[in-house]
Amino acid sequence: MPEPTDDQWAYALDAVRAFLVTAARTGTTVTYGEVATVPGTDLEPSGPRSLAAILRVISTTEDEAGRGLLTVVVVRRRTGLPGEGFFRLAAERGRDISDPTRLFELERQRVRRAHAPRSPQDQNSSNAG
C-alpha cells in the first residue's frame, strides 16, 4: 500500500481525532480495529504514516494542548486496556505507568473532562475574559 499523501494524512488525523473525541465525551472506549475502520483512514498498522503513528500524533498534540492523552480511549478488545505503545508514550509524557489500570482510569477521566460539552453559560464566561 502506498504511503498516504499529505492531504490524506491530514484528513485521517482529523477523522480519527473526531472519532476519539466522541468516545471521550461519552465516556466510552473503542478498539484499535474500530479506529482502523474510520472512513478515510486506510493506513498500514506500522510505519511513518501508520495507524500507530496517527494515534501518537493525536495524543501528543492533545496532551500539549492540556487535554490529556486522547488515545487512552483506544483499547485492545482482549484486555480492555490500551496497547503497549500508549503506555510507552504515557511514560515519555511524564505519566506514572507503574499501575496501568489506574493510569487508564485517571487519563480517561482527564480526557472526558477536557472534551465534555460545554454549557452556554460556560462558553459565555470563557468569552468574557
Legacy VTK file of the C-alpha trace (Angstrom):
# vtk DataFile Version 3.0
C-alpha trace
ASCII
DATASET POLYDATA
POINTS 129 float
0.000 0.000 0.000
1.478 3.417 -0.918
2.122 5.974 1.800
-0.768 8.458 2.138
-0.396 11.914 0.614
-0.204 14.957 2.882
-3.900 15.674 2.247
-4.881 12.073 3.023
-2.787 12.153 6.207
-4.380 15.442 7.347
-7.854 14.073 6.617
-7.110 10.851 8.510
-5.770 12.829 11.512
-8.931 14.932 11.655
-11.252 11.962 11.173
-9.600 9.798 13.820
-9.384 12.696 16.297
-13.108 13.430 15.855
-13.918 9.742 16.381
-11.845 9.652 19.580
-13.309 12.913 20.906
-16.788 11.407 20.543
-15.698 8.390 22.583
-14.089 10.636 25.214
-17.218 12.807 25.506
-19.441 9.798 26.047
-17.032 8.018 28.374
-16.726 5.014 26.099
-13.792 3.175 24.593
-13.154 1.963 21.064
-10.939 -0.828 19.820
-7.960 -0.473 17.529
-9.983 -2.352 14.929
-12.800 0.192 15.148
-10.351 3.069 14.709
-8.928 1.347 11.635
-12.392 1.414 10.033
-12.905 5.180 10.357
-13.604 6.358 6.796
-10.543 7.833 5.107
-8.032 6.062 7.337
-6.800 3.306 5.064
-3.427 3.147 6.846
-0.827 0.481 7.436
-0.510 -0.905 11.004
3.098 0.366 11.286
5.393 2.868 9.628
5.808 6.645 9.478
2.214 7.298 8.389
0.502 4.350 10.015
-2.389 3.922 12.410
0.110 3.731 15.283
1.756 6.960 14.095
-1.561 8.768 13.794
-2.512 7.773 17.342
0.841 9.021 18.639
0.487 12.383 16.851
-3.050 12.839 18.187
-2.102 12.015 21.774
0.978 14.221 21.748
-0.905 17.162 20.236
-3.823 16.794 22.638
-1.528 16.480 25.652
0.471 19.551 24.619
-2.844 21.440 24.450
-3.613 20.379 28.030
-6.361 17.901 27.127
-4.571 14.686 28.082
-3.655 11.606 26.089
-6.803 11.285 23.973
-5.839 7.863 22.655
-6.474 6.405 26.120
-9.940 5.626 24.735
-8.423 3.183 22.212
-8.188 -0.274 23.761
-7.408 -3.847 22.903
-10.513 -5.972 22.647
-8.906 -8.780 24.657
-7.709 -6.710 27.634
-9.897 -3.610 27.604
-6.728 -1.534 28.039
-4.639 0.466 25.582
-1.673 -1.236 23.966
1.984 -1.034 24.933
2.592 1.951 22.645
0.136 4.033 24.653
1.913 3.239 27.910
5.338 3.978 26.397
4.050 7.359 25.227
2.433 7.993 28.621
5.794 7.405 30.303
7.510 9.729 27.811
4.882 12.369 28.617
5.617 12.084 32.341
2.834 9.779 33.479
3.379 7.172 36.195
2.833 3.842 34.450
3.548 1.625 37.469
-0.190 0.810 37.729
-1.516 0.669 34.150
-5.148 0.208 35.188
-5.018 3.262 37.469
-3.354 5.345 34.764
-6.022 4.205 32.306
-8.845 5.308 34.619
-7.233 8.640 35.547
-6.391 9.530 31.954
-9.881 8.573 30.754
-11.361 10.916 33.363
-8.994 13.661 32.263
-9.875 13.421 28.571
-13.586 13.121 29.330
-13.481 16.359 31.339
-11.392 18.062 28.653
-13.815 17.121 25.894
-17.092 17.393 27.798
-19.655 19.515 26.007
-19.713 22.994 27.477
-22.915 24.634 28.576
-23.787 28.023 27.027
-23.086 29.561 30.442
-19.527 28.087 30.461
-18.920 29.377 26.930
-20.118 32.878 27.858
-17.835 33.058 30.896
-14.825 31.877 28.866
-15.539 34.510 26.206
-15.892 37.273 28.786
-12.193 37.280 29.775
LINES 1 130
129 0 1 2 3 4 5 6 7 8 9 10 11 12 13 14 15 16 17 18 19 20 21 22 23 24 25 26 27 28 29 30 31 32 33 34 35 36 37 38 39 40 41 42 43 44 45 46 47 48 49 50 51 52 53 54 55 56 57 58 59 60 61 62 63 64 65 66 67 68 69 70 71 72 73 74 75 76 77 78 79 80 81 82 83 84 85 86 87 88 89 90 91 92 93 94 95 96 97 98 99 100 101 102 103 104 105 106 107 108 109 110 111 112 113 114 115 116 117 118 119 120 121 122 123 124 125 126 127 128
